[in-house]
Amino acid sequence: MRQAINNWQMDLKTGAGGGKPPKQPKPQYRSAFRILGSYAGEHRGTFFLVAVCTVIAIAAELLQPYLVKVAIDDHLMAGKKDFGSLLIICGIYLALSLAGFVFTYLQNNLLQYAGQSIVAKIRKQLFEHITKLSMSYFDKTSNGSLITHVSSDTEALNQFFNQVLLTLLRDGLMLVFILVMMFQLDATLGVYCLAILPLIAFIAVAFRSFVRNTYQMARTRLSRLVAFVAENLSGMNLIQVFQQQKAQAEQFKERNDAYFKANVREIRSMVLFNKSFDLLSNLTIAYVTWIGGKAVLGHTIEFGVLYAFITYIRQFFQPVNAITQQWNTLQSATVAVNRIWGLLDIQPDIEDRPQPLRINRETVQGGIDFNRITFGYESGSPVMRGLDLHIVPGEMVGIVGTTGAGKSSLISLLCRFYDVQEGSIQIDGIDIRTLPQEELHRIVGLVQQEPYLFAGSIIDNVRMFDESISREEVIRACEFVGADPLVRLMKDGYDTRLSERGSGLSAGERQLLSFARIIVFQPRILILDEATANLDSQTEQLIQQALQAVSQGRTTIVIAHRLSTIMQADRILVMRQGAIVETGTHSQLLAKQGYYEQLYRHSQGELDNREARASL
């Protein structure tokens, strides 16, 4: 029992077929700033305005302590009773505060607009690139990994613009301006303050490595925890059947405790780091107060200068602390950028030629030739070797065989999800590799065993969100395949909104809508991949009628799980281990008493058994 659970968890980690997980291509490391900078060109004007607003906002903030210094030294300490001048200083102070607020608001909004535009563009580019990758890539890459790229990695870029870039720009300039103001007030006291910079740098570097390690440890343990939960949710039926709830709960507790400890360590390190800076800030203020106080008492500097220095020292530590705290976010963004560009660097195995052949779809007859093709998913392990098959225009061909016989591989090659290693596949004598993939997929229509429906209306799902196809064309297509009565019974008819994958519809209703798609897009070649495998007999009869309707005037290839689906086909191909071992009509193949007859007798036996069980 324990071994069964372990094997199930291993299968989930390595893929349903077992074996080692596929190696991802190692991305070429490039500077994250250089990559993101390549997108900043079109926002050059916006970033210039951000810089201007930042300078004005910082200047407004740093001039406020200087105004207080003027009020103290030139008026209060001098004994002047010029209340008008103090009122003017107060008015300027208020104006600077308002200016700081306005320009900080503008700076944040401009930066976020430019940053979010760049992130949105990268996310769009990433999604479009993923949709262009070959099926061989999806065979080796988990959906979870791709979702992480589109969601988590782009969110890391989002945080870069929300937090890191703003901190580096604003707080970096703030540090420079504070040092300038310090030396402007008193160069000697400024030099004393500079003596603390090496200590600040030492603390920042020492904590940076420690904080990075604790951050990575927490993220790793969180990933393991999430992966464990996902595994258990996927195999909940197995856990309950083998009564493994308690054992799995113990394993979850171990991972949860490990994540808890890593989180506590991360929080402790951040608190220690922040408080170290607070302590250093207070010690520096005490040091400046002592040195400056002696200078004030000795009449070397004025009291207002000391006040301004203490204020600037307080402000000095805030940006240093903020910049250091953003180190982990900066690292995450750097890793995310290189992960995204590692994916963008992957080139599809199947690409259109530089000058593809353009043909008129209206003139396509639908003749198909597999000319001694050799193909394998892995090099050195061919699934097919020297297969030769010729289908005349308008012919209905059924393909049968056990799992792994090569039926679906044959169809995938015709749709050019993969390319043959040897030989060629031709439509009307034209090699499909010379055609644009867009043209090929309008010529060849595919109806799969589990038709995919998107979140949207029935109208949009039938016409695949192509606004150039009218509502009337969709309705006529549904009427043609017999789906119209079913749609009319729905609450909103053709405007009924479907959930993701069309979960509100039965398997037969989803299949009828997929047939309606075929009528709307009018491919010259129709492929049905186990289209009636999971249907009851009554629904299968309805689908059979739709099949007869959509196959008229088209070359049709039917991969059959139920042999009743292809008994009326013009020709039936029997595949075994990647080769065609028998061919003929249903009656001819039965007369041969070969492999097809075994499959047929086996299917009839299953049917008889099902009917017998139903009658009990």
MIKE-594743 format. One record per residue (C-alpha): residue in three letters; x, y, z. Coordinates in steps of 0.1 Angstrom, whole numbers, padded with zeros to 4 digits, always signed. Layout:
AlaXYZ ...
***
This chain:
Met+0000+0000+0000 Arg+0028+0024+0009 Gln+0046+0015-0023 Ala+0015+0023-0043 Ile+0013+0058-0028 Asn+0051+0063-0034 Asn+0048+0052-0070 Trp+0018+0075-0075 Gln+0037+0105-0061 Met+0067+0096-0083 Asp+0045+0094-0114 Leu+0032+0129-0107 Lys+0067+0143-0103 Thr+0081+0127-0134 Gly+0050+0125-0157 Ala+0024+0099-0162 Gly+0047+0078-0183 Gly+0075+0077-0156 Gly+0111+0083-0162 Lys+0132+0114-0155 Pro+0116+0148-0159 Pro+0127+0165-0191 Lys+0156+0189-0189 Gln+0147+0225-0196 Pro+0170+0244-0219 Lys+0195+0264-0199 Pro+0188+0301-0205 Gln+0216+0323-0215 Tyr+0223+0348-0187 Arg+0219+0384-0196 Ser+0216+0416-0176 Ala+0181+0421-0164 Phe+0185+0459-0166 Arg+0197+0456-0202 Ile+0168+0434-0212 Leu+0142+0457-0195 Gly+0161+0487-0209 Ser+0154+0475-0244 Tyr+0117+0479-0237 Ala+0121+0514-0221 Gly+0129+0531-0254 Glu+0093+0538-0264 His+0087+0553-0229 Arg+0118+0575-0229 Gly+0097+0606-0225 Thr+0078+0592-0196 Phe+0110+0582-0178 Phe+0124+0616-0184 Leu+0093+0632-0167 Val+0097+0606-0139 Ala+0133+0618-0133 Val+0122+0655-0133 Cys+0094+0648-0109 Thr+0117+0628-0086 Val+0143+0656-0085 Ile+0117+0682-0077 Ala+0101+0661-0050 Ile+0134+0653-0034 Ala+0145+0690-0036 Ala+0112+0700-0020 Glu+0117+0676+0009 Leu+0153+0684+0016 Leu+0148+0721+0015 Gln+0124+0720+0044 Pro+0151+0713+0071 Tyr+0172+0741+0055 Leu+0142+0766+0059 Val+0140+0756+0095 Lys+0177+0763+0099 Val+0172+0798+0083 Ala+0143+0805+0107 Ile+0163+0794+0137 Asp+0197+0811+0129 Asp+0186+0842+0110 His+0155+0850+0131 Leu+0150+0832+0164 Met+0186+0830+0175 Ala+0193+0865+0161 Gly+0165+0879+0183 Lys+0147+0894+0153 Lys+0110+0901+0158 Asp+0101+0902+0121 Phe+0070+0880+0122 Gly+0063+0887+0085 Ser+0095+0870+0075 Leu+0087+0840+0096 Leu+0053+0839+0080 Ile+0068+0839+0046 Ile+0092+0810+0056 Cys+0061+0791+0069 Gly+0043+0797+0036 Ile+0074+0785+0016 Tyr+0076+0755+0039 Leu+0039+0747+0032 Ala+0044+0752-0005 Leu+0074+0728-0005 Ser+0053+0702+0013 Leu+0025+0705-0013 Ala+0051+0704-0041 Gly+0066+0673-0026 Phe+0032+0656-0024 Val+0022+0666-0060 Phe+0054+0656-0077 Thr+0057+0624-0057 Tyr+0022+0615-0068 Leu+0031+0623-0105 Gln+0064+0604-0102 Asn+0047+0573-0089 Asn+0019+0573-0115 Leu+0041+0580-0144 Leu+0066+0553-0134 Gln+0038+0528-0128 Tyr+0022+0536-0162 Ala+0055+0530-0180 Gly+0063+0499-0159 Gln+0029+0483-0162 Ser+0029+0490-0200 Ile+0063+0472-0203 Val+0051+0442-0181 Ala+0018+0440-0201 Lys+0038+0439-0233 Ile+0062+0412-0220 Arg+0033+0391-0208 Lys+0015+0394-0242 Gln+0048+0386-0260 Leu+0053+0356-0237 Phe+0018+0342-0242 Glu+0020+0347-0280 His+0054+0329-0281 Ile+0041+0300-0260 Thr+0012+0295-0285 Lys+0037+0293-0313 Leu+0059+0266-0298 Ser+0058+0231-0312 Met+0038+0202-0297 Ser+0071+0185-0289 Tyr+0079+0213-0264 Phe+0046+0208-0246 Asp+0053+0170-0245 Lys+0083+0177-0224 Thr+0072+0207-0203 Ser+0045+0208-0176 Asn+0016+0232-0178 Gly+0025+0243-0142 Ser+0059+0255-0153 Leu+0044+0276-0182 Ile+0018+0290-0159 Thr+0045+0301-0135 His+0063+0319-0164 Val+0032+0338-0174 Ser+0019+0346-0138 Ser+0047+0344-0112 Asp+0076+0355-0133 Thr+0058+0385-0148 Glu+0045+0393-0113 Ala+0081+0395-0102 Leu+0087+0420-0130 Asn+0057+0439-0117 Gln+0072+0441-0083 Phe+0104+0454-0098 Phe+0087+0484-0112 Asn+0064+0488-0082 Gln+0092+0486-0056 Val+0127+0482-0068 Leu+0130+0507-0096 Leu+0112+0534-0076 Thr+0134+0528-0046 Leu+0166+0528-0066 Leu+0156+0560-0084 Arg+0142+0580-0056 Asp+0163+0568-0027 Gly+0195+0567-0047 Leu+0190+0604-0056 Met+0180+0612-0021 Leu+0213+0599-0007 Val+0233+0620-0032 Phe+0213+0651-0024 Ile+0215+0646+0014 Leu+0253+0644+0011 Val+0254+0676-0010 Met+0232+0694+0015 Met+0254+0683+0044 Phe+0286+0695+0028 Gln+0268+0727+0018 Leu+0260+0734+0055 Asp+0293+0724+0070 Ala+0321+0705+0053 Thr+0338+0694+0085 Leu+0307+0679+0100 Gly+0300+0663+0067 Val+0333+0645+0067 Tyr+0326+0632+0102 Cys+0293+0618+0090 Leu+0311+0602+0060 Ala+0331+0581+0085 Ile+0300+0559+0091 Leu+0296+0549+0054 Pro+0321+0520+0056 Leu+0302+0507+0086 Ile+0269+0510+0068 Ala+0284+0491+0038 Phe+0297+0464+0060 Ile+0264+0457+0077 Ala+0245+0458+0043 Val+0269+0433+0027 Ala+0270+0410+0057 Phe+0232+0409+0060 Arg+0226+0407+0023 Ser+0241+0372+0020 Phe+0224+0360+0051 Val+0190+0374+0041 Arg+0193+0361+0006 Asn+0199+0325+0019 Thr+0170+0327+0043 Tyr+0147+0341+0016 Gln+0157+0313-0009 Met+0152+0287+0018 Ala+0117+0300+0026 Arg+0107+0301-0011 Thr+0121+0266-0017 Arg+0102+0251+0012 Leu+0070+0269+0002 Ser+0074+0254-0033 Arg+0077+0219-0018 Leu+0047+0225+0004 Val+0025+0236-0026 Ala+0038+0207-0048 Phe+0029+0182-0020 Val-0007+0197-0017 Ala-0011+0196-0055 Glu+0000+0159-0056 Asn-0025+0150-0029 Leu-0054+0168-0045 Ser-0046+0151-0078 Gly-0046+0116-0062 Met-0073+0121-0035 Asn-0092+0091-0047 Leu-0061+0069-0042 Ile-0054+0084-0008 Gln-0090+0077+0004 Val-0091+0042-0011 Phe-0059+0031+0007 Gln-0068+0051+0039 Gln-0036+0072+0037 Gln-0051+0104+0052 Lys-0032+0101+0084 Ala+0001+0092+0068 Gln-0002+0121+0042 Ala-0011+0145+0070 Glu+0021+0136+0088 Gln+0041+0143+0057 Phe+0023+0176+0053 Lys+0031+0185+0089 Glu+0068+0179+0083 Arg+0068+0202+0052 Asn+0046+0228+0069 Asp+0069+0229+0100 Ala+0099+0233+0078 Tyr+0083+0262+0060 Phe+0072+0277+0093 Lys+0108+0276+0106 Ala+0122+0291+0074 Asn+0096+0319+0076 Val+0105+0326+0113 Arg+0142+0327+0104 Glu+0135+0351+0075 Ile+0114+0374+0097 Arg+0140+0373+0125 Ser+0168+0382+0101 Met+0148+0411+0086 Val+0140+0424+0121 Leu+0176+0421+0132 Phe+0187+0439+0100 Asn+0162+0467+0104 Lys+0169+0472+0140 Ser+0207+0472+0134 Phe+0201+0501+0110 Asp+0179+0519+0136 Leu+0206+0514+0162 Leu+0233+0527+0139 Ser+0211+0557+0130 Asn+0205+0566+0167 Leu+0242+0562+0175 Thr+0251+0584+0145 Ile+0226+0610+0157 Ala+0241+0609+0191 Tyr+0276+0612+0176 Val+0267+0642+0155 Thr+0249+0658+0184 Trp+0280+0654+0206 Ile+0304+0667+0179 Gly+0280+0694+0167 Gly+0269+0704+0202 Lys+0305+0711+0211 Ala+0309+0732+0179 Val+0277+0752+0188 Leu+0289+0758+0223 Gly+0322+0769+0209 His+0304+0792+0184 Thr+0320+0773+0155 Ile+0287+0765+0139 Glu+0251+0778+0144 Phe+0224+0758+0162 Gly+0202+0758+0131 Val+0230+0740+0112 Leu+0231+0713+0139 Tyr+0193+0709+0137 Ala+0195+0705+0099 Phe+0223+0680+0102 Ile+0204+0658+0126 Thr+0173+0659+0103 Tyr+0194+0649+0073 Ile+0210+0621+0093 Arg+0176+0607+0101 Gln+0166+0610+0064 Phe+0199+0594+0053 Phe+0193+0561+0069 Gln+0157+0557+0055 Pro+0168+0553+0018 Val+0198+0531+0028 Asn+0174+0508+0046 Ala+0148+0509+0018 Ile+0174+0501-0009 Thr+0188+0471+0011 Gln+0154+0457+0018 Gln+0147+0456-0019 Trp+0176+0433-0026 Asn+0155+0401-0025 Thr+0129+0416-0048 Leu+0157+0427-0072 Gln+0171+0392-0072 Ser+0136+0377-0079 Ala+0131+0401-0108 Thr+0166+0392-0122 Val+0159+0355-0120 Ala+0124+0360-0135 Val+0137+0381-0164 Asn+0163+0354-0173 Arg+0137+0326-0170 Ile+0113+0345-0193 Trp+0140+0352-0218 Gly+0152+0316-0216 Leu+0117+0306-0227 Leu+0116+0334-0254 Asp+0149+0321-0268 Ile+0134+0287-0275 Gln+0126+0283-0312 Pro+0097+0262-0324 Asp+0107+0229-0340 Ile+0079+0235-0366 Glu+0083+0268-0385 Asp+0070+0282-0417 Arg+0096+0286-0445 Pro+0108+0321-0453 Gln+0086+0321-0485 Pro+0058+0296-0480 Leu+0036+0284-0508 Arg+0002+0301-0510 Ile-0027+0282-0524 Asn-0064+0288-0529 Arg-0083+0267-0504 Glu-0113+0266-0527 Thr-0093+0246-0552 Val-0080+0219-0527 Gln-0094+0185-0536 Gly-0082+0167-0504 Gly-0059+0140-0517 Ile-0034+0128-0491 Asp-0001+0110-0496 Phe+0021+0096-0469 Asn+0052+0088-0489 Arg+0073+0062-0470 Ile+0075+0083-0439 Thr+0097+0076-0409 Phe+0089+0093-0376 Gly+0098+0090-0339 Tyr+0092+0113-0309 Glu+0128+0105-0297 Ser+0158+0102-0320 Gly+0167+0066-0326 Ser+0133+0053-0316 Pro+0110+0055-0346 Val+0073+0050-0341 Met+0068+0045-0379 Arg+0093+0033-0404 Gly+0087+0036-0442 Leu+0049+0039-0439 Asp+0032+0044-0472 Leu-0004+0055-0475 His-0025+0072-0502 Ile-0060+0086-0497 Val-0080+0098-0527 Pro-0101+0130-0525 Gly-0135+0125-0508 Glu-0127+0091-0494 Met-0137+0082-0458 Val-0109+0062-0442 Gly-0112+0045-0408 Ile-0081+0038-0388 Val-0082+0011-0360 Gly-0056-0004-0337 Thr-0048-0009-0301 Thr-0032+0018-0280 Gly+0003+0027-0292 Ala-0003+0014-0327 Gly+0005+0049-0342 Lys-0030+0061-0351 Ser-0027+0095-0333 Ser+0009+0099-0345 Leu-0003+0096-0381 Ile-0029+0124-0375 Ser-0004+0146-0356 Leu+0019+0144-0386 Leu-0009+0154-0410 Cys-0017+0184-0389 Arg+0020+0191-0387 Phe+0023+0191-0350 Tyr+0055+0172-0357 Asp+0076+0168-0389 Val+0086+0135-0403 Gln+0123+0125-0402 Glu+0122+0108-0436 Gly+0097+0108-0465 Ser+0070+0134-0470 Ile+0033+0141-0465 Gln+0015+0157-0494 Ile-0019+0172-0499 Asp-0029+0173-0536 Gly+0008+0166-0544 Ile+0020+0196-0523 Asp+0044+0189-0494 Ile+0027+0203-0463 Arg+0061+0217-0451 Thr+0059+0242-0479 Leu+0025+0255-0467 Pro+0020+0282-0440 Gln+0007+0265-0409 Glu-0022+0289-0408 Glu-0033+0277-0443 Leu-0027+0240-0435 His-0049+0242-0404 Arg-0077+0258-0424 Ile-0075+0229-0449 Val-0073+0202-0422 Gly-0100+0202-0396 Leu-0096+0182-0364 Val-0123+0170-0340 Gln-0108+0154-0309 Gln-0121+0129-0284 Glu-0125+0157-0258 Pro-0135+0188-0278 Tyr-0123+0219-0261 Leu-0147+0247-0254 Phe-0137+0281-0241 Ala-0153+0304-0216 Gly-0177+0324-0237 Ser-0210+0322-0256 Ile-0220+0293-0279 Ile-0218+0316-0308 Asp-0182+0325-0300 Asn-0172+0289-0294 Val-0185+0277-0328 Arg-0169+0305-0347 Met-0138+0305-0325 Phe-0142+0343-0317 Asp-0139+0351-0354 Glu-0161+0382-0358 Ser-0160+0378-0396 Ile-0182+0348-0393 Ser-0218+0359-0389 Arg-0243+0347-0364 Glu-0265+0333-0392 Glu-0237+0311-0404 Val-0232+0297-0369 Ile-0269+0289-0366 Arg-0270+0273-0400 Ala-0240+0251-0391 Cys-0257+0240-0358 Glu-0289+0232-0377 Phe-0269+0212-0403 Val-0253+0189-0376 Gly-0284+0186-0355 Ala-0273+0208-0326 Asp-0299+0236-0330 Pro-0327+0219-0310 Leu-0303+0214-0281 Val-0291+0250-0282 Arg-0327+0263-0284 Leu-0336+0245-0252 Met-0309+0264-0233 Lys-0318+0295-0213 Asp-0302+0321-0235 Gly-0300+0300-0267 Tyr-0270+0308-0288 Asp-0260+0335-0263 Thr-0257+0310-0234 Arg-0224+0316-0216 Leu-0203+0285-0212 Ser-0179+0279-0184 Glu-0143+0269-0190 Arg-0141+0236-0211 Gly-0179+0237-0215 Ser-0184+0219-0182 Gly-0221+0227-0183 Leu-0227+0206-0214 Ser-0228+0169-0219 Ala-0201+0151-0239 Gly-0225+0147-0268 Glu-0235+0184-0268 Arg-0198+0195-0268 Gln-0191+0171-0297 Leu-0220+0185-0317 Leu-0207+0220-0313 Ser-0172+0208-0325 Phe-0189+0194-0356 Ala-0206+0228-0361 Arg-0171+0244-0361 Ile-0162+0222-0389 Ile-0191+0233-0410 Val-0184+0270-0402 Phe-0147+0268-0412 Gln-0152+0243-0441 Pro-0119+0224-0441 Arg-0114+0201-0471 Ile-0100+0174-0449 Leu-0117+0162-0418 Ile-0101+0142-0390 Leu-0121+0127-0361 Asp-0098+0114-0334 Glu-0118+0089-0313 Ala-0148+0114-0315 Thr-0173+0089-0301 Ala-0152+0070-0276 Asn-0169+0083-0245 Leu-0205+0086-0256 Asp-0235+0064-0248 Ser-0252+0045-0276 Gln-0281+0071-0280 Thr-0257+0101-0282 Glu-0234+0081-0304 Gln-0262+0076-0329 Leu-0268+0114-0329 Ile-0231+0120-0335 Gln-0231+0094-0363 Gln-0257+0114-0381 Ala-0237+0146-0376 Leu-0206+0127-0389 Gln-0224+0117-0421 Ala-0235+0153-0426 Val-0201+0169-0421 Ser-0181+0143-0440 Gln-0201+0149-0473 Gly-0178+0162-0500 Arg-0147+0160-0477 Thr-0118+0136-0473 Thr-0125+0121-0439 Ile-0101+0102-0416 Val-0118+0086-0386 Ile-0097+0071-0357 Ala-0121+0046-0342 His-0123+0032-0307 Arg-0157+0017-0314 Leu-0156-0002-0347 Ser-0192+0006-0353 Thr-0181+0042-0361 Ile-0162+0031-0392 Met-0181+0001-0404 Gln-0195+0021-0433 Ala-0161+0037-0443 Asp-0148+0034-0478 Arg-0117+0018-0465 Ile-0104+0007-0431 Leu-0068+0006-0421 Val-0056-0016-0393 Met-0024-0004-0376 Arg-0001-0023-0354 Gln+0033-0011-0340 Gly+0034+0019-0364 Ala+0027-0001-0396 Ile-0005-0008-0416 Val-0010-0045-0414 Glu-0044-0048-0430 Thr-0066-0027-0453 Gly-0100-0031-0469 Thr-0137-0026-0462 His-0154-0040-0431 Ser-0167-0071-0448 Gln-0134-0077-0466 Leu-0114-0075-0434 Leu-0138-0098-0416 Ala-0134-0123-0445 Lys-0096-0123-0440 Gln-0101-0135-0404 Gly-0070-0116-0394 Tyr-0061-0090-0368 Tyr-0092-0068-0376 Glu-0115-0098-0370 Gln-0100-0103-0336 Leu-0106-0066-0327 Tyr-0141-0068-0340 Arg-0149-0100-0321 His-0134-0085-0290 Ser-0155-0053-0293 Gln-0186-0074-0299 Gly-0179-0094-0268 Glu-0176-0062-0248 Leu-0208-0049-0262 Asp-0227-0081-0254 Asn-0213-0080-0219 Arg-0224-0044-0214 Glu-0259-0052-0227 Ala-0261-0082-0204 Arg-0251-0062-0174 Ala-0276-0035-0183 Ser-0304-0061-0184 Leu-0297-0073-0149 
***
